[in-house]
Structures are given as C-alpha cells and as structure tokens.
Amino acid sequence: MAYVSKNLSVLAYSNGFTLWHYTTPDAATAVDTSGYFNTAADMVRVGDMILANTDTAGSYATGVFVVAGNSGTVVDVANLTQFNSSNTD
C-alpha cells in the first residue's frame, strides 16, 4: 500500500519536536522504507517520533519510528522499535 496522510496526526508539539501517531494496514517493514513518508516531508523533522499501529489488517505491530532523515523531499524513518505485545494473565 502507500502512505495515507489522513492517518498521520499530531499528538504533541514542543520546542521544535513533534510526537505523531500513524496507523496503517502496511507492515512495519514497508513503512520504514526510505521514501514512505515523502509527501509529509514538509511536516516531519529529524528526531520526531511516530507512534505507530502497523499491519492493522494482519499481524498488528505497535511501536515507534524515529525520523532519521529528511532532505526536504525524501524522508527516512528508522526501523520500528516495537513495544512488547505479549500479555500473560
């Protein structure tokens, strides 16, 4: 699939840092591919964090991407740092 702008929202902003949320049926490995967020290049900055819900139609993974690079046209995020999703009762 591809980046969907309506699925990216601001959670918090302070001192030039933005905490974002993004949800997508795409796998985390697709989202962390350089260029996935290119159409958001004018909004995201290096160091911003994107809390993400990925692969929402399959193996559901949650975690955080960090914006590692933004040339103004090409955005690259680091691989998903996944939050532990196991639950033992």
C-alpha positions in Angstrom: 0.0 0.0 0.0 1.1 3.6 0.5 1.3 6.4 3.0 -2.2 7.9 3.7 -2.0 11.5 5.0 -5.2 11.3 7.0 -3.7 8.5 9.1 -0.9 10.8 10.4 -1.9 13.0 13.3 -0.1 15.2 15.8 -0.2 14.1 19.4 2.1 16.7 20.9 4.4 19.5 19.9 7.0 21.4 21.9 10.3 23.1 21.3 10.6 22.0 17.6 9.7 18.4 18.4 6.5 16.6 17.3 5.1 13.4 18.5 3.0 11.9 15.8 0.6 8.9 15.6 0.2 6.9 12.4 -2.0 3.8 11.7 -1.8 1.6 8.6 -2.5 -1.8 7.3 1.0 -1.8 5.9 3.7 -3.9 7.5 6.3 -2.0 9.6 9.0 -3.1 7.1 7.1 -1.2 4.4 6.6 1.9 6.5 10.3 2.1 7.4 11.3 2.1 3.8 13.0 5.3 2.7 10.5 7.5 0.9 7.3 6.1 2.5 6.6 9.5 4.2 7.9 11.7 1.4 4.6 13.6 1.0 4.9 14.6 4.7 8.4 15.9 4.2 7.2 19.5 4.8 5.8 18.5 8.3 8.1 15.9 9.9 11.6 16.7 11.2 14.6 14.7 12.0 14.2 13.4 15.6 10.4 13.5 15.5 8.8 10.3 16.8 5.9 8.5 15.2 3.9 6.2 17.4 2.5 3.6 15.0 0.0 0.9 14.7 1.1 -1.2 11.7 -0.2 -4.2 9.9 -3.6 -3.5 11.3 -5.2 -6.0 8.9 -2.8 -8.8 9.8 -0.2 -9.4 12.5 -0.7 -6.0 14.2 2.5 -4.4 15.5 2.8 -1.3 17.6 5.9 0.8 18.4 7.8 3.9 17.5 9.5 5.1 14.4 12.1 7.9 14.7 12.6 10.2 11.7 16.2 9.6 10.8 16.5 11.8 7.7 14.6 14.4 5.8 16.2 16.1 2.8 13.2 18.2 2.2 11.9 15.7 -0.4 13.0 12.3 0.9 12.0 11.1 4.4 13.6 8.1 6.1 12.5 6.6 9.4 14.4 4.2 11.5 13.1 0.6 11.8 10.2 0.2 14.2 11.1 -0.2 17.8 8.3 -2.5 18.7 6.5 -2.4 22.1 6.1 -5.7 23.8 2.7 -7.0 22.9 2.7 -10.2 25.0 0.2 -10.5 27.8 0.3 -13.2 30.4 -2.6 -13.4 32.8 
